[in-house]
Amino acid sequence: MKNRLRVMRAEREWSQADLAQRLEVSRQSVNAIETGKYDPSLPLAFKLARLFGTTIEGIFCDEN
Amino acid sequence: MICKTNSPAQRRFFYRFAVAMLLYLLLLVSAVWGFVHYRPTGVLAYVLAVLPALPILGQLAVIGLYLAEEKDEFVRNMQIQSLLGGIGGTLAVVSVWGFLENFAHARHLDLFLVYVLFWFFVGISTVVVRLRYK
């Protein structure tokens, strides 16, 4: 699923490791989500949205 | 391999797995020693023969515990895919080998090798899964 995670992370000058630490996941996970290779679960998507102060739709784009 | 990037659940998994492996070696040596020196029969032979298998059952439980304890959903997902690859590969080989034994009189495959095969295929799957998400 396409997302704006890389851009939003860059705006805050966070590395993948920084974001991973805030989400309590591995850096691999952040990379897989950013590159669209892995779609997070709803709880993790909500956690991301809360962290960036936005909605899930504000981060992820529904390609359909 | 244990490294600092492993999650706490992974570190617990490696520790438990290593303990089970040590127990396996200890019980295997004990069982062989027991059969060589005492040549047990009947129920005692069954009990002694099954002893080395108990830590293997423990290792399977350790895998289940790990999957329950791993908080990183992406890592858990990759591990599940690797394990499914291991199960699939093992089932494929033993199914084919079973027919080869029945119809083509291929050499008998000892059942304890099934567990070794499982980890062999888990290893291959782990590499494939990691490359997929690289």
N, CA and C atoms of all chains as a GROMACS GRO file, in nm:
protein
  594
    1MET      N    1   0.084  -0.119   0.000
    1MET     CA    2   0.000   0.000   0.000
    1MET      C    3   0.089   0.125   0.000
    2LYS      N    4   0.056   0.220  -0.089
    2LYS     CA    5   0.136   0.343  -0.095
    2LYS      C    6   0.115   0.425   0.032
    3ASN      N    7   0.218   0.495   0.072
    3ASN     CA    8   0.205   0.578   0.193
    3ASN      C    9   0.303   0.695   0.189
    4ARG      N   10   0.280   0.789   0.281
    4ARG     CA   11   0.363   0.910   0.286
    4ARG      C   12   0.462   0.904   0.403
    5LEU      N   13   0.486   0.786   0.451
    5LEU     CA   14   0.565   0.771   0.573
    5LEU      C   15   0.706   0.829   0.560
    6ARG      N   16   0.771   0.801   0.448
    6ARG     CA   17   0.909   0.848   0.430
    6ARG      C   18   0.914   1.001   0.434
    7VAL      N   19   0.817   1.064   0.366
    7VAL     CA   20   0.812   1.210   0.361
    7VAL      C   21   0.785   1.266   0.500
    8MET      N   22   0.687   1.209   0.569
    8MET     CA   23   0.649   1.257   0.702
    8MET      C   24   0.763   1.238   0.801
    9ARG      N   25   0.834   1.130   0.786
    9ARG     CA   26   0.949   1.103   0.873
    9ARG      C   27   1.060   1.205   0.845
   10ALA      N   28   1.082   1.232   0.715
   10ALA     CA   29   1.187   1.327   0.676
   10ALA      C   30   1.155   1.468   0.727
   11GLU      N   31   1.025   1.504   0.725
   11GLU     CA   32   0.985   1.636   0.774
   11GLU      C   33   1.024   1.656   0.920
   12ARG      N   34   1.022   1.550   0.994
   12ARG     CA   35   1.058   1.556   1.137
   12ARG      C   36   1.205   1.524   1.161
   13GLU      N   37   1.276   1.498   1.053
   13GLU     CA   38   1.419   1.462   1.057
   13GLU      C   39   1.443   1.340   1.145
   14TRP      N   40   1.354   1.244   1.133
   14TRP     CA   41   1.370   1.118   1.206
   14TRP      C   42   1.433   1.015   1.112
   15SER      N   43   1.522   0.937   1.166
   15SER     CA   44   1.574   0.824   1.087
   15SER      C   45   1.474   0.709   1.100
   16GLN      N   46   1.494   0.605   1.020
   16GLN     CA   47   1.406   0.486   1.034
   16GLN      C   48   1.419   0.427   1.174
   17ALA      N   49   1.542   0.432   1.224
   17ALA     CA   50   1.565   0.378   1.359
   17ALA      C   51   1.490   0.460   1.466
   18ASP      N   52   1.488   0.594   1.448
   18ASP     CA   53   1.416   0.681   1.542
   18ASP      C   54   1.267   0.644   1.544
   19LEU      N   55   1.211   0.633   1.423
   19LEU     CA   56   1.069   0.601   1.414
   19LEU      C   57   1.040   0.462   1.472
   20ALA      N   58   1.130   0.368   1.441
   20ALA     CA   59   1.113   0.230   1.492
   20ALA      C   60   1.110   0.232   1.645
   21GLN      N   61   1.199   0.311   1.703
   21GLN     CA   62   1.205   0.319   1.850
   21GLN      C   63   1.075   0.376   1.906
   22ARG      N   64   1.022   0.479   1.840
   22ARG     CA   65   0.898   0.540   1.887
   22ARG      C   66   0.779   0.444   1.872
   23LEU      N   67   0.785   0.361   1.770
   23LEU     CA   68   0.674   0.265   1.747
   23LEU      C   69   0.694   0.134   1.823
   24GLU      N   70   0.812   0.118   1.879
   24GLU     CA   71   0.850  -0.007   1.948
   24GLU      C   72   0.846  -0.126   1.852
   25VAL      N   73   0.900  -0.104   1.732
   25VAL     CA   74   0.914  -0.213   1.635
   25VAL      C   75   1.058  -0.210   1.583
   26SER      N   76   1.091  -0.303   1.495
   26SER     CA   77   1.227  -0.306   1.440
   26SER      C   78   1.240  -0.207   1.324
   27ARG      N   79   1.366  -0.170   1.293
   27ARG     CA   80   1.389  -0.080   1.180
   27ARG      C   81   1.344  -0.147   1.049
   28GLN      N   82   1.360  -0.280   1.046
   28GLN     CA   83   1.315  -0.359   0.929
   28GLN      C   84   1.168  -0.334   0.903
   29SER      N   85   1.090  -0.329   1.012
   29SER     CA   86   0.944  -0.311   0.999
   29SER      C   87   0.914  -0.176   0.934
   30VAL      N   88   0.981  -0.072   0.984
   30VAL     CA   89   0.959   0.063   0.931
   30VAL      C   90   0.994   0.064   0.782
   31ASN      N   91   1.108   0.004   0.749
   31ASN     CA   92   1.150   0.001   0.608
   31ASN      C   93   1.048  -0.073   0.521
   32ALA      N   94   0.999  -0.186   0.570
   32ALA     CA   95   0.903  -0.265   0.492
   32ALA      C   96   0.772  -0.188   0.472
   33ILE      N   97   0.730  -0.114   0.574
   33ILE     CA   98   0.605  -0.036   0.561
   33ILE      C   99   0.628   0.080   0.464
   34GLU      N  100   0.740   0.150   0.482
   34GLU     CA  101   0.770   0.265   0.396
   34GLU      C  102   0.776   0.228   0.248
   35THR      N  103   0.836   0.113   0.220
   35THR     CA  104   0.852   0.072   0.080
   35THR      C  105   0.727   0.003   0.025
   36GLY      N  106   0.624  -0.007   0.109
   36GLY     CA  107   0.497  -0.066   0.065
   36GLY      C  108   0.500  -0.217   0.055
   37LYS      N  109   0.606  -0.279   0.111
   37LYS     CA  110   0.615  -0.425   0.103
   37LYS      C  111   0.534  -0.492   0.212
   38TYR      N  112   0.502  -0.416   0.315
   38TYR     CA  113   0.423  -0.472   0.426
   38TYR      C  114   0.318  -0.371   0.469
   39ASP      N  115   0.194  -0.416   0.478
   39ASP     CA  116   0.086  -0.330   0.526
   39ASP      C  117   0.065  -0.356   0.675
   40PRO      N  118   0.077  -0.251   0.757
   40PRO     CA  119   0.065  -0.273   0.902
   40PRO      C  120  -0.076  -0.310   0.942
   41SER      N  121  -0.086  -0.369   1.061
   41SER     CA  122  -0.218  -0.401   1.116
   41SER      C  123  -0.287  -0.270   1.154
   42LEU      N  124  -0.416  -0.277   1.182
   42LEU     CA  125  -0.489  -0.157   1.224
   42LEU      C  126  -0.430  -0.094   1.350
   43PRO      N  127  -0.399  -0.175   1.456
   43PRO     CA  128  -0.340  -0.112   1.575
   43PRO      C  129  -0.211  -0.036   1.545
   44LEU      N  130  -0.125  -0.095   1.459
   44LEU     CA  131   0.002  -0.026   1.427
   44LEU      C  132  -0.024   0.097   1.340
   45ALA      N  133  -0.123   0.087   1.250
   45ALA     CA  134  -0.158   0.202   1.165
   45ALA      C  135  -0.211   0.317   1.252
   46PHE      N  136  -0.293   0.284   1.352
   46PHE     CA  137  -0.344   0.387   1.445
   46PHE      C  138  -0.229   0.448   1.525
   47LYS      N  139  -0.136   0.364   1.565
   47LYS     CA  140  -0.021   0.412   1.642
   47LYS      C  141   0.061   0.512   1.559
   48LEU      N  142   0.078   0.477   1.430
   48LEU     CA  143   0.150   0.566   1.338
   48LEU      C  144   0.076   0.699   1.324
   49ALA      N  145  -0.056   0.688   1.306
   49ALA     CA  146  -0.136   0.809   1.288
   49ALA      C  147  -0.127   0.899   1.411
   50ARG      N  148  -0.137   0.838   1.529
   50ARG     CA  149  -0.128   0.917   1.653
   50ARG      C  150   0.009   0.984   1.664
   51LEU      N  151   0.113   0.909   1.629
   51LEU     CA  152   0.250   0.960   1.640
   51LEU      C  153   0.270   1.081   1.550
   52PHE      N  154   0.211   1.079   1.430
   52PHE     CA  155   0.227   1.189   1.336
   52PHE      C  156   0.114   1.292   1.348
   53GLY      N  157   0.025   1.270   1.443
   53GLY     CA  158  -0.085   1.365   1.466
   53GLY      C  159  -0.178   1.376   1.348
   54THR      N  160  -0.206   1.267   1.283
   54THR     CA  161  -0.296   1.270   1.167
   54THR      C  162  -0.387   1.146   1.169
   55THR      N  163  -0.455   1.124   1.057
   55THR     CA  164  -0.541   1.005   1.047
   55THR      C  165  -0.468   0.896   0.969
   56ILE      N  166  -0.524   0.776   0.971
   56ILE     CA  167  -0.464   0.668   0.892
   56ILE      C  168  -0.465   0.706   0.743
   57GLU      N  169  -0.576   0.766   0.699
   57GLU     CA  170  -0.585   0.807   0.557
   57GLU      C  171  -0.484   0.916   0.524
   58GLY      N  172  -0.440   0.988   0.626
   58GLY     CA  173  -0.340   1.093   0.604
   58GLY      C  174  -0.202   1.034   0.577
   59ILE      N  175  -0.185   0.910   0.609
   59ILE     CA  176  -0.055   0.843   0.587
   59ILE      C  177  -0.063   0.744   0.471
   60PHE      N  178  -0.172   0.663   0.471
   60PHE     CA  179  -0.183   0.557   0.370
   60PHE      C  180  -0.285   0.594   0.262
   61CYS      N  181  -0.253   0.557   0.138
   61CYS     CA  182  -0.345   0.586   0.028
   61CYS      C  183  -0.411   0.456  -0.018
   62ASP      N  184  -0.544   0.461  -0.026
   62ASP     CA  185  -0.617   0.345  -0.076
   62ASP      C  186  -0.611   0.348  -0.228
   63GLU      N  187  -0.537   0.252  -0.286
   63GLU     CA  188  -0.516   0.253  -0.431
   63GLU      C  189  -0.642   0.218  -0.508
   64ASN      N  190  -0.743   0.164  -0.438
   64ASN     CA  191  -0.868   0.130  -0.508
   64ASN      C  192  -0.957   0.254  -0.517
   65MET      N  193   2.146  -1.639   1.488
   65MET     CA  194   2.257  -1.576   1.558
   65MET      C  195   2.204  -1.465   1.648
   66ILE      N  196   2.257  -1.457   1.770
   66ILE     CA  197   2.211  -1.354   1.863
   66ILE      C  198   2.289  -1.226   1.837
   67CYS      N  199   2.215  -1.118   1.813
   67CYS     CA  200   2.282  -0.989   1.799
   67CYS      C  201   2.196  -0.885   1.868
   68LYS      N  202   2.252  -0.764   1.884
   68LYS     CA  203   2.181  -0.664   1.964
   68LYS      C  204   2.053  -0.615   1.898
   69THR      N  205   2.035  -0.645   1.767
   69THR     CA  206   1.912  -0.600   1.702
   69THR      C  207   1.798  -0.699   1.723
   70ASN      N  208   1.825  -0.815   1.783
   70ASN     CA  209   1.718  -0.912   1.810
   70ASN      C  210   1.622  -0.856   1.913
   71SER      N  211   1.495  -0.886   1.894
   71SER     CA  212   1.395  -0.841   1.990
   71SER      C  213   1.408  -0.923   2.118
   72PRO      N  214   1.354  -0.873   2.232
   72PRO     CA  215   1.361  -0.951   2.356
   72PRO      C  216   1.301  -1.091   2.339
   73ALA      N  217   1.192  -1.100   2.261
   73ALA     CA  218   1.130  -1.231   2.239
   73ALA      C  219   1.225  -1.324   2.164
   74GLN      N  220   1.300  -1.267   2.068
   74GLN     CA  221   1.395  -1.349   1.992
   74GLN      C  222   1.508  -1.397   2.082
   75ARG      N  223   1.553  -1.308   2.171
   75ARG     CA  224   1.661  -1.348   2.262
   75ARG      C  225   1.614  -1.460   2.354
   76ARG      N  226   1.490  -1.448   2.404
   76ARG     CA  227   1.435  -1.554   2.489
   76ARG      C  228   1.423  -1.684   2.409
   77PHE      N  229   1.382  -1.671   2.281
   77PHE     CA  230   1.369  -1.790   2.195
   77PHE      C  231   1.503  -1.861   2.182
   78PHE      N  232   1.610  -1.786   2.150
   78PHE     CA  233   1.741  -1.849   2.132
   78PHE      C  234   1.788  -1.916   2.261
   79TYR      N  235   1.764  -1.849   2.374
   79TYR     CA  236   1.807  -1.906   2.502
   79TYR      C  237   1.732  -2.037   2.530
   80ARG      N  238   1.600  -2.034   2.517
   80ARG     CA  239   1.519  -2.154   2.543
   80ARG      C  240   1.554  -2.266   2.446
   81PHE      N  241   1.575  -2.228   2.320
   81PHE     CA  242   1.607  -2.328   2.218
   81PHE      C  243   1.740  -2.396   2.250
   82ALA      N  244   1.837  -2.314   2.293
   82ALA     CA  245   1.969  -2.369   2.327
   82ALA      C  246   1.959  -2.463   2.447
   83VAL      N  247   1.878  -2.427   2.547
   83VAL     CA  248   1.860  -2.513   2.664
   83VAL      C  249   1.799  -2.646   2.621
   84ALA      N  250   1.698  -2.638   2.534
   84ALA     CA  251   1.632  -2.761   2.485
   84ALA      C  252   1.731  -2.846   2.405
   85MET      N  253   1.818  -2.780   2.328
   85MET     CA  254   1.916  -2.854   2.248
   85MET      C  255   2.017  -2.925   2.339
   86LEU      N  256   2.059  -2.856   2.445
   86LEU     CA  257   2.152  -2.918   2.540
   86LEU      C  258   2.087  -3.039   2.607
   87LEU      N  259   1.961  -3.021   2.647
   87LEU     CA  260   1.886  -3.133   2.708
   87LEU      C  261   1.876  -3.250   2.611
   88TYR      N  262   1.852  -3.216   2.484
   88TYR     CA  263   1.841  -3.320   2.381
   88TYR      C  264   1.970  -3.402   2.373
   89LEU      N  265   2.083  -3.331   2.366
   89LEU     CA  266   2.212  -3.400   2.356
   89LEU      C  267   2.235  -3.488   2.480
   90LEU      N  268   2.204  -3.430   2.596
   90LEU     CA  269   2.223  -3.502   2.723
   90LEU      C  270   2.138  -3.629   2.726
   91LEU      N  271   2.010  -3.616   2.690
   91LEU     CA  272   1.918  -3.731   2.694
   91LEU      C  273   1.949  -3.833   2.584
   92LEU      N  274   1.998  -3.783   2.470
   92LEU     CA  275   2.034  -3.875   2.362
   92LEU      C  276   2.152  -3.963   2.405
   93VAL      N  277   2.254  -3.898   2.460
   93VAL     CA  278   2.372  -3.972   2.508
   93VAL      C  279   2.330  -4.070   2.617
   94SER      N  280   2.242  -4.024   2.709
   94SER     CA  281   2.195  -4.110   2.818
   94SER      C  282   2.119  -4.231   2.764
   95ALA      N  283   2.033  -4.206   2.664
   95ALA     CA  284   1.954  -4.316   2.608
   95ALA      C  285   2.044  -4.418   2.538
   96VAL      N  286   2.140  -4.368   2.459
   96VAL     CA  287   2.232  -4.460   2.391
   96VAL      C  288   2.310  -4.541   2.495
   97TRP      N  289   2.360  -4.472   2.596
   97TRP     CA  290   2.436  -4.537   2.704
   97TRP      C  291   2.350  -4.644   2.773
   98GLY      N  292   2.224  -4.607   2.801
   98GLY     CA  293   2.133  -4.699   2.868
   98GLY      C  294   2.106  -4.825   2.786
   99PHE      N  295   2.085  -4.804   2.654
   99PHE     CA  296   2.057  -4.920   2.567
   99PHE      C  297   2.181  -5.009   2.550
  100VAL      N  298   2.298  -4.946   2.541
  100VAL     CA  299   2.422  -5.025   2.523
  100VAL      C  300   2.453  -5.106   2.648
  101HIS      N  301   2.438  -5.042   2.766
  101HIS     CA  302   2.480  -5.109   2.890
  101HIS      C  303   2.374  -5.197   2.955
  102TYR      N  304   2.246  -5.160   2.942
  102TYR     CA  305   2.142  -5.235   3.015
  102TYR      C  306   2.046  -5.313   2.924
  103ARG      N  307   2.048  -5.282   2.794
  103ARG     CA  308   1.959  -5.349   2.698
  103ARG      C  309   1.816  -5.364   2.754
  104PRO      N  310   1.753  -5.251   2.786
  104PRO     CA  311   1.619  -5.259   2.846
  104PRO      C  312   1.517  -5.315   2.748
  105THR      N  313   1.410  -5.371   2.800
  105THR     CA  314   1.302  -5.423   2.715
  105THR      C  315   1.168  -5.373   2.769
  106GLY      N  316   1.062  -5.397   2.696
  106GLY     CA  317   0.927  -5.363   2.741
  106GLY      C  318   0.907  -5.214   2.762
  107VAL      N  319   0.834  -5.183   2.868
  107VAL     CA  320   0.798  -5.043   2.895
  107VAL      C  321   0.922  -4.958   2.915
  108LEU      N  322   1.020  -5.010   2.984
  108LEU     CA  323   1.142  -4.934   3.012
  108LEU      C  324   1.212  -4.893   2.881
  109ALA      N  325   1.212  -4.983   2.785
  109ALA     CA  326   1.273  -4.952   2.655
  109ALA      C  327   1.198  -4.837   2.587
  110TYR      N  328   1.065  -4.842   2.598
  110TYR     CA  329   0.983  -4.734   2.539
  110TYR      C  330   1.014  -4.601   2.606
  111VAL      N  331   1.020  -4.604   2.739
  111VAL     CA  332   1.045  -4.480   2.814
  111VAL      C  333   1.181  -4.424   2.778
  112LEU      N  334   1.284  -4.509   2.778
  112LEU     CA  335   1.420  -4.464   2.747
  112LEU      C  336   1.430  -4.415   2.602
  113ALA      N  337   1.359  -4.482   2.512
  113ALA     CA  338   1.365  -4.445   2.369
  113ALA      C  339   1.300  -4.309   2.343
  114VAL      N  340   1.197  -4.279   2.422
  114VAL     CA  341   1.124  -4.155   2.396
  114VAL      C  342   1.189  -4.032   2.463
  115LEU      N  343   1.280  -4.058   2.556
  115LEU     CA  344   1.342  -3.947   2.630
  115LEU      C  345   1.406  -3.840   2.540
  116PRO      N  346   1.488  -3.878   2.440
  116PRO     CA  347   1.550  -3.773   2.356
  116PRO      C  348   1.449  -3.693   2.275
  117ALA      N  349   1.328  -3.749   2.255
  117ALA     CA  350   1.227  -3.678   2.177
  117ALA      C  351   1.160  -3.567   2.258
  118LEU      N  352   1.165  -3.578   2.391
  118LEU     CA  353   1.096  -3.480   2.475
  118LEU      C  354   1.150  -3.336   2.455
  119PRO      N  355   1.283  -3.316   2.453
  119PRO     CA  356   1.331  -3.179   2.428
  119PRO      C  357   1.293  -3.128   2.289
  120ILE      N  358   1.274  -3.219   2.194
  120ILE     CA  359   1.231  -3.175   2.060
  120ILE      C  360   1.088  -3.123   2.068
  121LEU      N  361   1.004  -3.192   2.147
  121LEU     CA  362   0.868  -3.140   2.169
  121LEU      C  363   0.878  -3.004   2.238
  122GLY      N  364   0.974  -2.994   2.330
  122GLY     CA  365   0.998  -2.867   2.400
  122GLY      C  366   1.035  -2.757   2.301
  123GLN      N  367   1.118  -2.791   2.203
  123GLN     CA  368   1.158  -2.690   2.104
  123GLN      C  369   1.037  -2.642   2.024
  124LEU      N  370   0.945  -2.734   1.994
  124LEU     CA  371   0.824  -2.694   1.921
  124LEU      C  372   0.741  -2.599   2.007
  125ALA      N  373   0.737  -2.628   2.139
  125ALA     CA  374   0.664  -2.538   2.230
  125ALA      C  375   0.734  -2.403   2.237
  126VAL      N  376   0.868  -2.404   2.231
  126VAL     CA  377   0.945  -2.279   2.235
  126VAL      C  378   0.911  -2.192   2.113
  127ILE      N  379   0.890  -2.256   1.998
  127ILE     CA  380   0.851  -2.181   1.878
  127ILE      C  381   0.715  -2.114   1.902
  128GLY      N  382   0.622  -2.192   1.958
  128GLY     CA  383   0.488  -2.139   1.986
  128GLY      C  384   0.494  -2.022   2.083
  129LEU      N  385   0.576  -2.037   2.186
  129LEU     CA  386   0.592  -1.929   2.284
  129LEU      C  387   0.647  -1.804   2.218
  130TYR      N  388   0.746  -1.825   2.132
  130TYR     CA  389   0.807  -1.711   2.064
  130TYR      C  390   0.703  -1.634   1.982
  131LEU      N  391   0.622  -1.710   1.906
  131LEU     CA  392   0.522  -1.644   1.822
  131LEU      C  393   0.420  -1.568   1.906
  132ALA      N  394   0.392  -1.621   2.026
  132ALA     CA  395   0.298  -1.554   2.116
  132ALA      C  396   0.360  -1.429   2.179
  133GLU      N  397   0.492  -1.432   2.200
  133GLU     CA  398   0.558  -1.323   2.272
  133GLU      C  399   0.613  -1.213   2.182
  134GLU      N  400   0.635  -1.244   2.053
  134GLU     CA  401   0.695  -1.146   1.964
  134GLU      C  402   0.598  -1.029   1.942
  135LYS      N  403   0.641  -0.910   1.982
  135LYS     CA  404   0.552  -0.793   1.972
  135LYS      C  405   0.562  -0.724   1.836
  136ASP      N  406   0.673  -0.744   1.768
  136ASP     CA  407   0.691  -0.681   1.637
  136ASP      C  408   0.616  -0.764   1.531
  137GLU      N  409   0.501  -0.709   1.486
  137GLU     CA  410   0.415  -0.788   1.398
  137GLU      C  411   0.482  -0.824   1.265
  138PHE      N  412   0.566  -0.735   1.213
  138PHE     CA  413   0.632  -0.763   1.086
  138PHE      C  414   0.732  -0.878   1.101
  139VAL      N  415   0.810  -0.874   1.208
  139VAL     CA  416   0.907  -0.981   1.234
  139VAL      C  417   0.833  -1.113   1.255
  140ARG      N  418   0.723  -1.106   1.333
  140ARG     CA  419   0.644  -1.227   1.358
  140ARG      C  420   0.590  -1.284   1.226
  141ASN      N  421   0.545  -1.194   1.140
  141ASN     CA  422   0.493  -1.235   1.010
  141ASN      C  423   0.601  -1.306   0.928
  142MET      N  424   0.724  -1.251   0.930
  142MET     CA  425   0.833  -1.313   0.854
  142MET      C  426   0.866  -1.451   0.911
  143GLN      N  427   0.865  -1.461   1.045
  143GLN     CA  428   0.897  -1.590   1.108
  143GLN      C  429   0.791  -1.695   1.073
  144ILE      N  430   0.664  -1.650   1.073
  144ILE     CA  431   0.556  -1.744   1.039
  144ILE      C  432   0.572  -1.793   0.895
  145GLN      N  433   0.606  -1.701   0.804
  145GLN     CA  434   0.628  -1.742   0.665
  145GLN      C  435   0.742  -1.842   0.654
  146SER      N  436   0.850  -1.818   0.730
  146SER     CA  437   0.965  -1.910   0.728
  146SER      C  438   0.923  -2.048   0.779
  147LEU      N  439   0.846  -2.048   0.890
  147LEU     CA  440   0.802  -2.176   0.947
  147LEU      C  441   0.709  -2.249   0.851
  148LEU      N  442   0.620  -2.172   0.784
  148LEU     CA  443   0.530  -2.236   0.687
  148LEU      C  444   0.610  -2.295   0.571
  149GLY      N  445   0.714  -2.224   0.530
  149GLY     CA  446   0.802  -2.276   0.425
  149GLY      C  447   0.867  -2.407   0.471
  150GLY      N  448   0.908  -2.408   0.598
  150GLY     CA  449   0.970  -2.529   0.654
  150GLY      C  450   0.872  -2.644   0.658
  151ILE      N  451   0.750  -2.618   0.700
  151ILE     CA  452   0.648  -2.724   0.706
  151ILE      C  453   0.615  -2.773   0.565
  152GLY      N  454   0.596  -2.679   0.474
  152GLY     CA  455   0.560  -2.715   0.336
  152GLY      C  456   0.670  -2.797   0.269
  153GLY      N  457   0.794  -2.751   0.284
  153GLY     CA  458   0.907  -2.822   0.223
  153GLY      C  459   0.919  -2.963   0.279
  154THR      N  460   0.905  -2.975   0.410
  154THR     CA  461   0.917  -3.106   0.475
  154THR      C  462   0.805  -3.199   0.428
  155LEU      N  463   0.682  -3.150   0.427
  155LEU     CA  464   0.570  -3.233   0.382
  155LEU      C  465   0.589  -3.277   0.238
  156ALA      N  466   0.640  -3.186   0.156
  156ALA     CA  467   0.661  -3.219   0.014
  156ALA      C  468   0.762  -3.333   0.002
  157VAL      N  469   0.874  -3.318   0.071
  157VAL     CA  470   0.979  -3.420   0.059
  157VAL      C  471   0.933  -3.555   0.114
  158VAL      N  472   0.872  -3.556   0.234
  158VAL     CA  473   0.834  -3.686   0.291
  158VAL      C  474   0.720  -3.752   0.213
  159SER      N  475   0.633  -3.670   0.153
  159SER     CA  476   0.525  -3.728   0.072
  159SER      C  477   0.583  -3.797  -0.050
  160VAL      N  478   0.671  -3.726  -0.121
  160VAL     CA  479   0.734  -3.784  -0.241
  160VAL      C  480   0.815  -3.906  -0.201
  161TRP      N  481   0.894  -3.892  -0.092
  161TRP     CA  482   0.980  -4.002  -0.050
  161TRP      C  483   0.897  -4.125  -0.009
  162GLY      N  484   0.782  -4.102   0.050
  162GLY     CA  485   0.694  -4.212   0.090
  162GLY      C  486   0.653  -4.297  -0.030
  163PHE      N  487   0.616  -4.229  -0.139
  163PHE     CA  488   0.578  -4.303  -0.260
  163PHE      C  489   0.700  -4.373  -0.322
  164LEU      N  490   0.815  -4.305  -0.316
  164LEU     CA  491   0.937  -4.366  -0.369
  164LEU      C  492   0.970  -4.494  -0.293
  165GLU      N  493   0.949  -4.490  -0.161
  165GLU     CA  494   0.975  -4.609  -0.079
  165GLU      C  495   0.879  -4.722  -0.116
  166ASN      N  496   0.750  -4.684  -0.129
  166ASN     CA  497   0.647  -4.785  -0.156
  166ASN      C  498   0.659  -4.849  -0.294
  167PHE      N  499   0.681  -4.765  -0.396
  167PHE     CA  500   0.677  -4.817  -0.532
  167PHE      C  501   0.814  -4.843  -0.594
  168ALA      N  502   0.912  -4.761  -0.557
  168ALA     CA  503   1.042  -4.776  -0.623
  168ALA      C  504   1.146  -4.836  -0.528
  169HIS      N  505   1.101  -4.876  -0.409
  169HIS     CA  506   1.191  -4.937  -0.310
  169HIS      C  507   1.312  -4.849  -0.278
  170ALA      N  508   1.285  -4.720  -0.268
  170ALA     CA  509   1.393  -4.628  -0.229
  170ALA      C  510   1.433  -4.658  -0.084
  171ARG      N  511   1.551  -4.611  -0.047
  171ARG     CA  512   1.602  -4.636   0.087
  171ARG      C  513   1.506  -4.576   0.191
  172HIS      N  514   1.485  -4.647   0.302
  172HIS     CA  515   1.393  -4.599   0.405
  172HIS      C  516   1.446  -4.473   0.471
  173LEU      N  517   1.359  -4.375   0.485
  173LEU     CA  518   1.397  -4.250   0.550
  173LEU      C  519   1.360  -4.260   0.698
  174ASP      N  520   1.460  -4.254   0.786
  174ASP     CA  521   1.431  -4.261   0.930
  174ASP      C  522   1.347  -4.140   0.971
  175LEU      N  523   1.244  -4.167   1.053
  175LEU     CA  524   1.149  -4.060   1.087
  175LEU      C  525   1.212  -3.945   1.164
  176PHE      N  526   1.318  -3.973   1.239
  176PHE     CA  527   1.378  -3.861   1.316
  176PHE      C  528   1.439  -3.757   1.223
  177LEU      N  529   1.466  -3.797   1.098
  177LEU     CA  530   1.523  -3.702   1.001
  177LEU      C  531   1.421  -3.597   0.956
  178VAL      N  532   1.294  -3.625   0.980
  178VAL     CA  533   1.188  -3.530   0.941
  178VAL      C  534   1.209  -3.396   1.012
  179TYR      N  535   1.247  -3.404   1.139
  179TYR     CA  536   1.269  -3.281   1.217
  179TYR      C  537   1.390  -3.203   1.162
  180VAL      N  538   1.492  -3.276   1.126
  180VAL     CA  539   1.612  -3.213   1.068
  180VAL      C  540   1.575  -3.146   0.935
  181LEU      N  541   1.497  -3.219   0.855
  181LEU     CA  542   1.450  -3.165   0.726
  181LEU      C  543   1.371  -3.036   0.747
  182PHE      N  544   1.285  -3.037   0.850
  182PHE     CA  545   1.203  -2.920   0.880
  182PHE      C  546   1.291  -2.796   0.901
  183TRP      N  547   1.396  -2.810   0.983
  183TRP     CA  548   1.482  -2.694   1.008
  183TRP      C  549   1.564  -2.657   0.886
  184PHE      N  550   1.597  -2.757   0.804
  184PHE     CA  551   1.668  -2.728   0.680
  184PHE      C  552   1.582  -2.636   0.592
  185PHE      N  553   1.454  -2.672   0.579
  185PHE     CA  554   1.366  -2.591   0.495
  185PHE      C  555   1.330  -2.457   0.560
  186VAL      N  556   1.326  -2.455   0.693
  186VAL     CA  557   1.304  -2.326   0.761
  186VAL      C  558   1.421  -2.233   0.728
  187GLY      N  559   1.541  -2.288   0.727
  187GLY     CA  560   1.660  -2.209   0.695
  187GLY      C  561   1.652  -2.150   0.554
  188ILE      N  562   1.615  -2.233   0.459
  188ILE     CA  563   1.603  -2.186   0.320
  188ILE      C  564   1.493  -2.080   0.310
  189SER      N  565   1.379  -2.107   0.374
  189SER     CA  566   1.267  -2.011   0.370
  189SER      C  567   1.305  -1.879   0.432
  190THR      N  568   1.382  -1.884   0.540
  190THR     CA  569   1.422  -1.760   0.608
  190THR      C  570   1.501  -1.671   0.512
  191VAL      N  571   1.592  -1.732   0.437
  191VAL     CA  572   1.672  -1.655   0.341
  191VAL      C  573   1.580  -1.595   0.232
  192VAL      N  574   1.489  -1.678   0.180
  192VAL     CA  575   1.399  -1.632   0.073
  192VAL      C  576   1.310  -1.517   0.123
  193VAL      N  577   1.253  -1.535   0.244
  193VAL     CA  578   1.162  -1.434   0.301
  193VAL      C  579   1.238  -1.302   0.324
  194ARG      N  580   1.360  -1.313   0.378
  194ARG     CA  581   1.438  -1.192   0.403
  194ARG      C  582   1.472  -1.118   0.273
  195LEU      N  583   1.504  -1.196   0.170
  195LEU     CA  584   1.537  -1.132   0.041
  195LEU      C  585   1.414  -1.062  -0.016
  196ARG      N  586   1.299  -1.122   0.010
  196ARG     CA  587   1.173  -1.065  -0.040
  196ARG      C  588   1.143  -0.928   0.021
  197TYR      N  589   1.178  -0.912   0.147
  197TYR     CA  590   1.147  -0.786   0.216
  197TYR      C  591   1.266  -0.692   0.225
  198LYS      N  592   1.377  -0.731   0.158
  198LYS     CA  593   1.498  -0.649   0.168
  198LYS      C  594   1.478  -0.513   0.100
   0.00000   0.00000   0.00000
